[in-house]
Amino acid sequence: MKWTKFLQAALFVAAFILFTESNAQMEIQKGIEGKTFFDTARSMVHEAYEYKLLYRMIINPKTGHAEPVGDPAEVKNGLYIRYRKDGTIECTGYYRNDVACGEWSYKDETGKIELRSENLGGDCYTGN
């Protein structure tokens, strides 16, 4: 009987601690550092983009300190440029939270704009 009440109290405390911890998210905006390459020697850039790192955090309610959980997610956010193998720009545009947004320009090999498109999907607004 005594152990049953103790076990119930211990489970209640564990559940309370588990459910009172809160989750938070932290974002760090990076410049044009995200790159992919055509070749394994990493000498021919295929695309370059701005991105942000999203960190998932757990906040300890007793101490108020936030601790990261897992690795950060890299999310395209800002200018995006895709190149051809010859080094000319194929297209340019913007991403907002990993969604293509706003005006995108597609160019031919001479740099002349062939096509412009407007992407308004997701959270597409111009402010940060």
PAVEXTOR-89597 format. One line per field, with one value per residue (C-alpha): residue number from 1; residue in one letter; x, y, z. Coordinates in nm, 3 decimals. Example, Ala and Ser with C-alpha at 12.3 -4.5 7.8 and 13.67 -1.06 7.14 Angstrom:
! residues 2
num <- c(1_2)
residu <- c(A_S)
xx <- c(1.230_1.367)
yy <- c(-0.450_-0.106)
zz <- c(0.780_0.714)
//
This chain:
! residues 128
num <- c(1_2_3_4_5_6_7_8_9_10_11_12_13_14_15_16_17_18_19_20_21_22_23_24_25_26_27_28_29_30_31_32_33_34_35_36_37_38_39_40_41_42_43_44_45_46_47_48_49_50_51_52_53_54_55_56_57_58_59_60_61_62_63_64_65_66_67_68_69_70_71_72_73_74_75_76_77_78_79_80_81_82_83_84_85_86_87_88_89_90_91_92_93_94_95_96_97_98_99_100_101_102_103_104_105_106_107_108_109_110_111_112_113_114_115_116_117_118_119_120_121_122_123_124_125_126_127_128)
residu <- c(M_K_W_T_K_F_L_Q_A_A_L_F_V_A_A_F_I_L_F_T_E_S_N_A_Q_M_E_I_Q_K_G_I_E_G_K_T_F_F_D_T_A_R_S_M_V_H_E_A_Y_E_Y_K_L_L_Y_R_M_I_I_N_P_K_T_G_H_A_E_P_V_G_D_P_A_E_V_K_N_G_L_Y_I_R_Y_R_K_D_G_T_I_E_C_T_G_Y_Y_R_N_D_V_A_C_G_E_W_S_Y_K_D_E_T_G_K_I_E_L_R_S_E_N_L_G_G_D_C_Y_T_G_N)
xx <- c(0.000_0.280_0.472_0.163_0.119_0.492_0.486_0.181_0.350_0.672_0.480_0.293_0.619_0.780_0.476_0.473_0.840_0.798_0.500_0.625_0.942_0.880_1.018_1.168_1.331_1.628_1.720_2.059_2.067_2.375_2.500_2.571_2.754_2.530_2.674_2.644_2.895_2.892_3.215_3.365_3.672_3.436_3.571_3.256_2.970_2.623_2.420_2.481_2.224_2.163_2.025_1.939_2.007_1.710_1.796_1.533_1.576_1.438_1.403_1.449_1.173_1.380_1.694_1.553_1.845_1.787_1.971_1.986_1.834_1.988_2.161_2.038_1.832_1.964_1.674_1.713_1.623_1.727_1.910_1.950_2.173_2.201_2.492_2.551_2.859_3.023_2.995_2.718_2.413_2.112_1.860_1.827_1.553_1.470_1.367_1.170_1.175_1.268_0.989_1.065_0.928_0.893_1.040_1.270_1.475_1.593_1.877_2.022_2.395_2.459_2.302_1.984_1.669_1.453_1.178_1.055_0.818_0.643_0.625_0.388_0.369_0.425_0.530_0.639_0.683_0.983_1.063_1.278)
yy <- c(0.000_0.239_0.157_0.215_0.570_0.637_0.506_0.718_1.028_0.955_0.912_1.238_1.428_1.273_1.363_1.718_1.772_1.623_1.840_2.165_2.171_2.393_2.382_2.682_2.746_2.967_3.096_3.219_3.381_3.303_3.477_3.310_3.019_2.734_2.573_2.256_2.147_1.970_1.781_1.592_1.818_2.102_2.334_2.391_2.551_2.430_2.653_2.910_3.041_3.226_3.014_3.012_2.751_2.641_2.504_2.317_2.401_2.262_2.512_2.378_2.542_2.525_2.693_2.882_2.765_2.650_2.349_2.251_1.919_1.744_1.908_2.236_2.229_2.429_2.622_2.825_3.183_3.467_3.495_3.181_3.142_2.831_2.795_2.590_2.369_2.642_2.886_3.108_3.187_2.971_3.127_3.360_3.405_3.410_3.160_3.229_2.944_2.688_2.803_2.972_3.326_3.640_3.692_3.431_3.495_3.220_3.311_3.163_3.093_3.455_3.597_3.716_3.662_3.397_3.372_3.544_3.383_3.490_3.250_3.347_3.018_2.980_3.272_3.510_3.860_4.087_4.173_3.966)
zz <- c(0.000_0.096_-0.223_-0.436_-0.306_-0.341_-0.699_-0.783_-0.639_-0.831_-1.157_-1.094_-1.036_-1.346_-1.560_-1.417_-1.501_-1.847_-1.938_-1.784_-1.993_-2.291_-2.641_-2.813_-3.144_-3.220_-3.567_-3.686_-4.032_-4.241_-4.556_-4.889_-4.735_-4.842_-5.153_-5.351_-5.611_-5.946_-5.874_-5.581_-5.583_-5.485_-5.754_-5.963_-5.772_-5.872_-5.641_-5.368_-5.123_-4.801_-4.524_-4.159_-3.897_-3.689_-3.347_-3.148_-2.780_-2.456_-2.173_-1.823_-1.613_-1.294_-1.427_-1.724_-1.937_-2.294_-2.429_-2.797_-2.897_-3.197_-3.490_-3.638_-3.958_-4.255_-4.414_-4.735_-4.654_-4.884_-5.215_-5.428_-5.737_-5.956_-6.202_-6.515_-6.550_-6.761_-6.467_-6.610_-6.399_-6.483_-6.243_-5.946_-5.691_-5.323_-5.061_-4.746_-4.495_-4.766_-5.002_-5.337_-5.316_-5.524_-5.868_-6.019_-6.335_-6.569_-6.807_-7.126_-7.174_-7.282_-6.964_-7.136_-6.929_-7.093_-6.836_-6.523_-6.282_-5.965_-5.670_-5.393_-5.209_-4.836_-4.619_-4.900_-4.773_-4.821_-4.458_-4.223)
//
